[in-house]
Amino acid sequence: MADILTQLQTCLDQLATQFYATIGYLTTYHDNSPATQPQTANSAPPLARIQKNSSNPPIAAGAAAILANNNNTASQASPPAAVATTPGPAGPSIEVEDPTLSPRPDSPRTFAARQRELARDLVIKEQQIEYLISVLPGIGSSEAEQERRIRELERELRGVEEEREGKVRELRVLRKRVEGVLGAVERGIYG
């Protein structure tokens, strides 16, 4: 498992990627209708027309009008921007995707549902980052407390280093004793 700082950097990289992907989705699949409709003197603001306690996902005011117009004129509608019609060999037209045109916009409901999903993913990633920051050592302690803790750790490190050096000296003594025993055995066998 990686240390907290590496995990934090990975989460920040993932968050930046999610931001980029979200913006890419929003700009690619939005229906490009105006965000607010022009207000006339006797029209109610769009928020006043929102149904209370509705289980349906929210639809932009402009998108609802466009949807209604599209449903009324579906038989008269031309092909979408991303699809071109070409006459087929047998007579009927064939729809062919044009790679130079942008893809079709999502329906308002699909677009709203995906917006919520993308927003939820961004919030979850941000919460992961907040958690990692909260468990970093030293968070919530003053500078003086952190310096005191560093001094304690330095003293502890010096003690452990002295103990290690003592064990190295003891190891040298034991190695010399083993070499002496091996030398005596060698002389006894070949002497």
Helices and strands as residue ranges (DSSP letters): H 4-29, G 46-49, H 61-72, G 74-76, E 83-87, E 93-97, H 108-134, H 143-190
